[in-house]
Amino acid sequence: MTDLDRREAGALLLGAPFAGAAGALPASGRTLVSWARQASIYEVNLRQFTPEGTLRAFEAHLPRLAKMGVGILWLMPLQPIGTKNRKGTLGSYYSIRDYTAVNPEFGTLADLRRVVHRAHALGMKVLLDWVANHTAWDHPWTTQHPDWFQRNAQGELVGFTFQPEGGKVEVWDDVVGLDYGQRPLWEAMADAMLFWLREAGFDGFRCDVASLVPLPFWEYVRPKLEAVKPVFMLAEADKPELHARAFDMGYDWKLFDTLKQLSRGNAGPAALAAWWEHRRARYPADAIGMNFTGNHDSNSWEGSDAELYGSLPAFQALAAVAALLPGMPLIYGGQEAFFEKRLQFFEKDAIAWGPRRLERFYARLLALKRTHAALMTTEIGDDTLRFDDTGHERVLRFTRRHAGRQLTLTANLSGTPARAGDTTLAPWAWSVRA
């Protein structure tokens, strides 16, 4: 246990009163769509999901995903991929050549409509991954509206270049950045997003690198989308201000990093209590964090579930923690089979499904998430979450309470037996009392 863990444990793991979502910003005042309140989200990497990599092949999985309890499907970008400066053989989903067409490798608009309609009939909603920050080099806008694109000092079109906060300069050679100083671009991008609500029936968007696009654009486009239908908006970002008027949910990278540290024995339960205090201090009360153990980026570039978490029992324990903490749990398509390999990003590399050994595990978690009042997605009220001191530096216990109901999770976050009170917990053992 580190000194930081000890200090945090003393401050935060002493059976403190239940802590609601105080938030640094006021609640947005937006009305969250009712179907998102206790939902889970499932990411679909269409190219790799089936050997065929098509919408029609994916459609056959919809009944089992509904049975597993998935509430929201997130489809990675489906549009045609640029060929100029393409990476690898097939290119990146996020290098879009045409915003309002379906990549013929995946199928047709009619195939997509069938998938969305079938998902709706099974009780699921569907989000489309939206790339507003950049396009492929061969997108028609580069010649039709050259002033809509960022350029270097010589006025040349160059690969999108940016510097992450605290990081090194990155250049994405296969895409070119859009310039939101050009107001007509806002209208064209909004029209493209509206196309998919009207023509395919999508229920919202997951917005790629949302914090690289000016916030005023998102606040401009949200009411336009809402004029067609109520939508759910997910930002690939963790900036609190995005929740003020534009987005319902953002990535919780801090929780993801904490889960990885827990799996490696580099942190204890106090790190989760510190994560919650950090979230309460920074975010509006109705901002939803997306709780994930992996996604397409982490799998391809950081490591498989086996690499990141070390063992199946460790992964299960931490996936249970992520599912039952405040926020919305994400399952990356294939995690129900437990990823033991990294999927190639720019090539065909289909998921080797084998036995879906975690399907029942996820079904139980998602059933709790869907039905238990204490697991409301938004942190409503003053009595949401409490961490308790178990007397063991590796045993986590937290209780969530809402509307007169409560749920308690206890977990041994280590690879050795641990005693908490009168109970000895096996390595990575966990239990729920509801």
N, C-alpha and C positions, 0 to 999 in steps of 0.2 A: 504494500500500500504506500503510495507516494505521500509526501508532506501535503501536497495540494488535496489529495483525497481525504487525508485526516482532517484538514481544516474544513473542507466542504461537508464531511460527515458530521462534524461537530455542529455545524450551522444548520444543516438541512435534513439530517436523517434522525431526528429525535421525536418522531411522531407529531410533527407540527400540525396545526389545524389545516383543514382542506384549503387549497389555494385555487381560486378561480383565475380566469385570464384577465389580469388587470390591464395589461397592454399599455404601450407608450403612446399609441395613437387612439383616438376615439373610434368606436365601431363605425363601419362604413355607412350603415343605413340601408345598404342593398338587401334585397330579400333573396336568401339562398334558395335555389330550387329544392323542393321537398325531397326529390329522389337522391340528392347528394348528402342528405343529413346523416345517414348511417351507412353510407356506401363504401365499397372498396373499388380500386381501379386496377385494370389489367392491361399491360402494354403488349401490343401485337407487332412483332417484327415480321411482317408479311413474307418477305423474301425467304426467311429462314424457318418459318413456322411449319411448313410442309415440304415434302420433296418437290412438289409442283411449284410452290411459291406463288399461288394464285388466290384470288378472292373466292373462287368456287371451291377450291380445296379447303380453305380456311372455314368456309361456311359450315362444313360438317362438324367442326369443333364447337359450334355455338351451343348446342344443347348441353354438352358436358360442362362448359363454362358457366352456363346458367345454373346447372345443378350444383356446381361447386360454390355458388353464391356470389359470383362476380356481379357488381352493380353497374360499373362503367367500363367500357372498352376504349382504349386509346390506340388508334391506328397510326403508326408511323407514316410519314408522308407517302402519298400514293401517286403523285404526279410524275410526268415524264422527267427523266434525269438527263442533265446536260452531257454532251459528248466532248465538247472542247475542254481540254485540260482535265479530263475525267481521271479520277483516282481508281486504280485497279481496273478489273475487267468490267464490272457492272456499275461502278460509281457510287456516290453517296446519295441516299434519299434526300439529303438536305441541300443538294445542288439541283434546284428546280428550273426546268426549261419552259414550263407552261403551267400557270397557276390553276387553270380551269379545265384540265384534262386528266384522264386516268392513264397511268403508265401501261401501255399494252402488254408489257411483261406480266402484269398482275391481272389483267382482264379488261372489262369494259365498264362504262358508267352504269349500264343495266346490271352487271354483276355486283357492283358496289351498292346500288339501290336495294338489291335482293338481300345483301348482308345486313344493311342497316334496318330494313323492314323486318327481317327475321329476328335480329337482336331485339328490336322493340317488342315484337310479339312474345319474346321470351322474358321480357321484363328488364332488359338491359338498355342503357343509353350508350351513345357512341360519340367520341371526340376525334377530330382530325388534327394531326400534328401540323402546325402552321409555321412557315418559315418567312417571316416578314423582314428580316435583317439583310438578306442577300439573295441573289439569284445565280443561276448558272451563267457562264460566260456567253452562251448562245441563246439566252432568253431574248425574245423579240424586242423587249424594252431597250436592250442595249443599243439597238440601231434606231428604233422608233422614238425613244425618249432618252437620248444619251445624257441629258442634263439631270436625270434622276439618279445618277450613279456617282459614288465617291471616286475621286481621282487624285493622283499624286501631284507634286508641285509642278511637274511638266505637263499636266493636263491629261496624263495617260491613265487608262483603265488598268488597275492592278488587282491582284488577289486581295481579298479582304484582310486588313491588317488591324490588329488591336492589341492592347496590353491589359491582361487581367489584373485586377487589384492585387498588388504585391507580387505579381508574376512577371515573366519575361514576355517580350513582344511575340505575338503569334501571327503567322501568315497562313490563311486558308487559300491555297493556290487554285482550288477548283471552283471558287465562287468569287463574285464581285459584290461589294457592299452598296446598299441603297442609301440615297441622300434624302433624309426626311426634312431637309430645309426646303424641298420642293413640294408645295402644297398639292398640286395635282396628283402626286404619288399617293397621298393619303386617300384620295377618292378612288383611285384605281385599286389600291390594296383592299379597301373596304368592299368594293364591288366584287372582288374575287372571293373574299370570305363569305359574303352574302350568297354568292352562287352556290356554295356547298350546303348552306342551310336550306336553300330553296329547292335545289335540284337533287340532293341526296338525303336530306333529312337529318343531317348531323345535329347534335345537341350542344355543341360548343367546341372549344379548341384547346389543345396543348400548344403553347406558344414558345417556339425555340428561341434560345438566348434572349429572353424578353427584356432583360435590363439593358441590352445594347440598342434597343429601339427606343426612341424618345417616349417617355411616359405620356405626354399629351396625345400622341397618336392612339395609344391604347384607350385613353379616356374619351377620345373622340369616337372610336369605333364601337365601343361597348354598347352605347345607346342605339346605334344603328342595328346591331345584331339583335338587341332586345326588342326592337320594333317588329322583328319577324317572329321571334319566339323567345321564351326564357332560355338563357344559356348558362353553361358552367365554363369558367375560364381558369386554366391552369398555366402558370408561368414557370418556365425553366429559369428560375431566379429565386433569390431569397431576400430581396429588398423590401422592407416593411411598407414603403410608400406605394408599392405596386398594388397593395390591397385597399388603398383608400377609396378608389372608384372603379378600378379596372379588373382586378383579378380576385377570384374566390380562394385559390389555393396556390402555394408555391412550393418549391423543393425545400426539404429540410436537410441540407447537407451537413449541418452540425450534428443532427441525430445520427445520420449515416456514419460519419466519422467516429462518433462515440461508440456505436455498435461494433465497428471494426476494432477499436481499441479494447473494448470489453472482450472480444473473442480472442485477442492476443495476450490477455492478462496485463495489459498496460494501464488499465483503469478499473475502478470498482463501481458499485452502484451509486456512489456519491456523484459520479460524473453525469449520470442521468438526472439526478436532482438539480445539478448545476445547469444542465441543458434546459430544463423546464423553467428555472428562474430566468435564464437568458431569454427564453422565448416570451415569457410573461412581461418582461421589462421592455421589449422592443416592438411587439406586434399588436395590431388592433385586436380586440376581444373576439371578433368574428373571422379573423384570418385563419385559414386552415393550412396546416403543414402536411406535405405529402411524405409519409413515413416509408422509406424503402430500404431494403437490404441489397438491392442491385437493380440495374436498368441496362439499356443497350450500351451506354457509354462505359459504365463500370465493368460490364462483362467483357467487352472487346478490348478495353485499354488498361484496366486495372487488374482484372483477374476474375476467374470463375468463382462461384459460391464456395467451392472446395478450397480454392486458393485464399480467398478473403477471410473465410471463417474456420478453416482447418478441418472440420469434421461435420458430418450430418447432424449429430446431436447438438453441437454448438450452434449451427445454423438454425435448427428448429427452435431452440430456446430464444435466440435473439429475434427470429421472425415473429415469435409469439409476443415478445416484448413490444416490437414495432407495431404489431397489429392492435394491441390493446392500450397503448398510450394514446393521449389526445392526438388527433390528426386522422388522416385517411391512409390506410395501408395500400401500398402498391405491390402487385405481383408482376414481375417481368415474365412474359410468356416463355415457359420452359422451366421455371423455378419449381413447378410442381413435380418435375422429374429430377430435380437437384442438378444444377449445372456443374459438371466436372471438367468443362473445357470452355475456352474463349471462342466465341463465334467470330469468324472473319467479317469485317465490316463492308468491304468493297467487293466481295466475291460471294458466290453461292456456297453456303456452309450450313446446311439444314440441321435443325435440332435433332439429335439422336434421342428420341423420346424414351424408348425402352419402357419399363414399368413406371408409371406415374406415382412414385412411392410417397409423395407428399400431398397427393390430391385430397385424401380424406382429412389429413392434418389441416390443410387450408380450408376445407369445407367446414370443419368445426369452428375454426377461428372466425371465418366470415359469417357464420350463423350467429355467433355471439355478437359480432360487430353490428349485424343487421337487426338484431332483435332486442338487445339489452339496453335499457334506457340510460344506464350509466356510461355507455360508450357513444354518446352523441358526438358527431364529428366536430362540431364547433364547441369551443369551450364556453358553455353557457352557464351563467349564474356564478355564485360565490363558493361553490362547494364541489369542485371538479376533481382534483387530484391531490393525493397525499402520499409521501414516501415515509416509510417506517424503518426504524433502526432494528435490525434482526439480531444484532450482537455478533455478526460475522461479516468481515470485510468483503466477502464475495457473494453473499446472499442478498438478493434484491427482493423487496416487498413493496408494492404500491397498491393503493386502493383508489378506485374512481367511484364517485357518487353523484347521482343526479335524479331528480324527481322521486326521491324516496327509495331508490334502489342503489345497490352498490355491488362492486365486483373487486376482488383482490387477487393479484397475481404474486406468487412466490417463486423465485428461480435461483438455482445455484449457478452462478455465472463463472464456473471454473471446471477444469478437467479432473478435479479430485473431489471425493466426498466432503460434504460440509455439514456441520451441525448448527442448527438454528433453533434455539429453545429446546423442546423435547424431541425434535425431529432431525434425523440424519437424511440429508438429500444426496442422491447419487450424482455423479458428475453430469452437469448440464441438465439436471432434472428440473421440471417446473410444473406448477399446478395452478389451477384457477378455482376460486371459491366464489360462486355467484348466488 
